Amino acid sequence: MGSLSRYVANTTAYAEVMFVLLRKGGTIHEIAEQSGLGYLTVNKLVRAMRRRGLVFVVLWRRDSIGRYCLPVWLIGSGPDATKPPRQTMEERRQRYDNRRREIAARTGLAMRNVRLRDYPEEATP
């Protein structure tokens, strides 16, 4: 009888995952954070739902270095959102330099003295 509470807790957590997916969707990390489950548990659950055609990718988000590699999942059926093409090295360098120019103009420093790691709030894409 003592193990019944574990099953109730699991069911409640899975219901929370379903609620998050129905309401607004999210990445695996966001769903795990909101449901209280671990990342691997949520990942396995979403993959199982994916195999059965219950969830799909509604859009792609950038990670901390600017790559589109974080799928945002939503309950429903439909075609997956297409992943944006990879940026070339030249495009990444231009984006990096543009952010450095903006910080230099705002702070009054020379661009050669601006490093994005000194401005972590500006480093996100």
BALOBA-1460 file (C-alpha; in Angstrom, 3 decimals):
// residues 125
<rec num="1" residu="m" x="0.000" y="0.000" z="0.000"/>
<rec num="2" residu="g" x="2.953" y="2.311" z="0.586"/>
<rec num="3" residu="s" x="3.903" y="2.223" z="-3.089"/>
<rec num="4" residu="l" x="0.548" y="3.628" z="-4.176"/>
<rec num="5" residu="s" x="1.688" y="7.187" z="-3.512"/>
<rec num="6" residu="r" x="4.602" y="6.712" z="-5.941"/>
<rec num="7" residu="y" x="2.168" y="5.805" z="-8.720"/>
<rec num="8" residu="v" x="-0.041" y="8.752" z="-7.890"/>
<rec num="9" residu="a" x="2.992" y="11.039" z="-7.963"/>
<rec num="10" residu="n" x="4.098" y="9.648" z="-11.341"/>
<rec num="11" residu="t" x="0.625" y="10.023" z="-12.789"/>
<rec num="12" residu="t" x="0.436" y="13.596" z="-11.552"/>
<rec num="13" residu="a" x="3.839" y="14.398" z="-13.044"/>
<rec num="14" residu="y" x="2.890" y="12.863" z="-16.399"/>
<rec num="15" residu="a" x="-0.354" y="14.828" z="-16.350"/>
<rec num="16" residu="e" x="1.700" y="17.976" z="-15.793"/>
<rec num="17" residu="v" x="3.824" y="17.127" z="-18.852"/>
<rec num="18" residu="m" x="0.663" y="16.703" z="-20.915"/>
<rec num="19" residu="f" x="-0.700" y="19.995" z="-19.598"/>
<rec num="20" residu="v" x="2.488" y="21.861" z="-20.546"/>
<rec num="21" residu="l" x="2.447" y="20.303" z="-24.020"/>
<rec num="22" residu="l" x="-1.229" y="21.132" z="-24.534"/>
<rec num="23" residu="r" x="-1.009" y="24.673" z="-23.215"/>
<rec num="24" residu="k" x="2.045" y="26.122" z="-24.910"/>
<rec num="25" residu="g" x="4.581" y="23.428" z="-25.688"/>
<rec num="26" residu="g" x="8.244" y="23.799" z="-24.972"/>
<rec num="27" residu="t" x="11.685" y="22.310" z="-25.206"/>
<rec num="28" residu="i" x="12.565" y="19.211" z="-23.218"/>
<rec num="29" residu="h" x="14.359" y="21.358" z="-20.616"/>
<rec num="30" residu="e" x="11.362" y="23.677" z="-20.187"/>
<rec num="31" residu="i" x="8.923" y="20.799" z="-19.866"/>
<rec num="32" residu="a" x="11.176" y="19.072" z="-17.319"/>
<rec num="33" residu="e" x="11.482" y="22.265" z="-15.287"/>
<rec num="34" residu="q" x="7.740" y="22.926" z="-15.227"/>
<rec num="35" residu="s" x="6.699" y="19.341" z="-14.531"/>
<rec num="36" residu="g" x="9.294" y="18.565" z="-11.893"/>
<rec num="37" residu="l" x="10.463" y="15.438" z="-13.732"/>
<rec num="38" residu="g" x="14.036" y="14.812" z="-14.782"/>
<rec num="39" residu="y" x="15.350" y="15.646" z="-18.236"/>
<rec num="40" residu="l" x="15.819" y="11.990" z="-19.228"/>
<rec num="41" residu="t" x="12.334" y="11.021" z="-18.082"/>
<rec num="42" residu="v" x="10.719" y="13.819" z="-20.069"/>
<rec num="43" residu="n" x="12.913" y="13.028" z="-23.078"/>
<rec num="44" residu="k" x="11.829" y="9.362" z="-23.030"/>
<rec num="45" residu="l" x="8.194" y="10.356" z="-22.620"/>
<rec num="46" residu="v" x="8.294" y="12.825" z="-25.522"/>
<rec num="47" residu="r" x="10.131" y="10.313" z="-27.729"/>
<rec num="48" residu="a" x="7.476" y="7.675" z="-26.976"/>
<rec num="49" residu="m" x="4.739" y="10.170" z="-27.802"/>
<rec num="50" residu="r" x="6.602" y="11.094" z="-30.975"/>
<rec num="51" residu="r" x="6.706" y="7.462" z="-32.134"/>
<rec num="52" residu="r" x="2.927" y="7.292" z="-31.744"/>
<rec num="53" residu="g" x="2.380" y="10.558" z="-33.638"/>
<rec num="54" residu="l" x="1.042" y="12.491" z="-30.651"/>
<rec num="55" residu="v" x="3.545" y="15.377" z="-30.676"/>
<rec num="56" residu="f" x="5.309" y="17.368" z="-33.363"/>
<rec num="57" residu="v" x="7.957" y="20.078" z="-33.647"/>
<rec num="58" residu="v" x="6.265" y="23.452" z="-33.897"/>
<rec num="59" residu="l" x="9.457" y="25.550" z="-34.150"/>
<rec num="60" residu="w" x="13.213" y="25.479" z="-33.509"/>
<rec num="61" residu="r" x="14.969" y="27.617" z="-30.905"/>
<rec num="62" residu="r" x="18.591" y="28.639" z="-30.737"/>
<rec num="63" residu="d" x="20.910" y="27.243" z="-28.110"/>
<rec num="64" residu="s" x="23.416" y="29.332" z="-26.170"/>
<rec num="65" residu="i" x="25.822" y="29.634" z="-29.101"/>
<rec num="66" residu="g" x="23.218" y="30.392" z="-31.756"/>
<rec num="67" residu="r" x="22.547" y="27.019" z="-33.383"/>
<rec num="68" residu="y" x="18.974" y="26.012" z="-34.154"/>
<rec num="69" residu="c" x="19.007" y="22.673" z="-32.355"/>
<rec num="70" residu="l" x="16.297" y="22.906" z="-29.674"/>
<rec num="71" residu="p" x="12.932" y="21.608" z="-30.922"/>
<rec num="72" residu="v" x="9.800" y="23.043" z="-29.328"/>
<rec num="73" residu="w" x="7.241" y="20.247" z="-28.929"/>
<rec num="74" residu="l" x="3.464" y="20.582" z="-29.000"/>
<rec num="75" residu="i" x="0.695" y="17.995" z="-28.715"/>
<rec num="76" residu="g" x="-1.088" y="17.389" z="-31.976"/>
<rec num="77" residu="s" x="-0.425" y="16.035" z="-35.396"/>
<rec num="78" residu="g" x="1.006" y="17.899" z="-38.282"/>
<rec num="79" residu="p" x="4.160" y="18.382" z="-40.246"/>
<rec num="80" residu="d" x="7.261" y="19.274" z="-38.296"/>
<rec num="81" residu="a" x="8.606" y="22.779" z="-38.650"/>
<rec num="82" residu="t" x="11.575" y="22.858" z="-40.964"/>
<rec num="83" residu="k" x="14.896" y="23.532" z="-39.341"/>
<rec num="84" residu="p" x="16.501" y="26.784" z="-40.541"/>
<rec num="85" residu="p" x="19.644" y="26.284" z="-42.598"/>
<rec num="86" residu="r" x="22.991" y="26.339" z="-40.847"/>
<rec num="87" residu="q" x="24.817" y="29.618" z="-40.783"/>
<rec num="88" residu="t" x="28.099" y="29.868" z="-42.569"/>
<rec num="89" residu="m" x="31.213" y="30.854" z="-40.670"/>
<rec num="90" residu="e" x="31.088" y="34.279" z="-42.341"/>
<rec num="91" residu="e" x="27.504" y="34.877" z="-41.147"/>
<rec num="92" residu="r" x="28.411" y="33.890" z="-37.589"/>
<rec num="93" residu="r" x="31.442" y="36.171" z="-37.627"/>
<rec num="94" residu="q" x="29.360" y="39.084" z="-38.923"/>
<rec num="95" residu="r" x="26.727" y="38.537" z="-36.234"/>
<rec num="96" residu="y" x="29.442" y="38.406" z="-33.568"/>
<rec num="97" residu="d" x="31.108" y="41.587" z="-34.867"/>
<rec num="98" residu="n" x="27.772" y="43.413" z="-35.057"/>
<rec num="99" residu="r" x="27.064" y="42.633" z="-31.404"/>
<rec num="100" residu="r" x="30.559" y="43.843" z="-30.474"/>
<rec num="101" residu="r" x="29.983" y="47.078" z="-32.449"/>
<rec num="102" residu="e" x="26.693" y="47.693" z="-30.616"/>
<rec num="103" residu="i" x="28.345" y="47.226" z="-27.231"/>
<rec num="104" residu="a" x="31.289" y="49.417" z="-28.231"/>
<rec num="105" residu="a" x="28.959" y="52.206" z="-29.392"/>
<rec num="106" residu="r" x="26.925" y="52.002" z="-26.195"/>
<rec num="107" residu="t" x="29.879" y="51.867" z="-23.793"/>
<rec num="108" residu="g" x="32.270" y="54.165" z="-25.649"/>
<rec num="109" residu="l" x="35.024" y="51.539" z="-25.849"/>
<rec num="110" residu="a" x="37.009" y="50.680" z="-28.939"/>
<rec num="111" residu="m" x="35.652" y="47.591" z="-30.664"/>
<rec num="112" residu="r" x="38.960" y="45.769" z="-30.298"/>
<rec num="113" residu="n" x="38.588" y="46.042" z="-26.490"/>
<rec num="114" residu="v" x="35.083" y="44.528" z="-26.401"/>
<rec num="115" residu="r" x="34.760" y="40.824" z="-25.648"/>
<rec num="116" residu="l" x="31.302" y="39.284" z="-25.435"/>
<rec num="117" residu="r" x="32.294" y="37.153" z="-22.463"/>
<rec num="118" residu="d" x="32.623" y="40.395" z="-20.469"/>
<rec num="119" residu="y" x="28.969" y="41.169" z="-21.312"/>
<rec num="120" residu="p" x="27.095" y="37.883" z="-20.743"/>
<rec num="121" residu="e" x="23.657" y="39.472" z="-21.167"/>
<rec num="122" residu="e" x="24.684" y="40.534" z="-24.697"/>
<rec num="123" residu="a" x="26.231" y="37.215" z="-25.695"/>
<rec num="124" residu="t" x="22.967" y="35.366" z="-26.223"/>
<rec num="125" residu="p" x="21.838" y="35.264" z="-29.867"/>
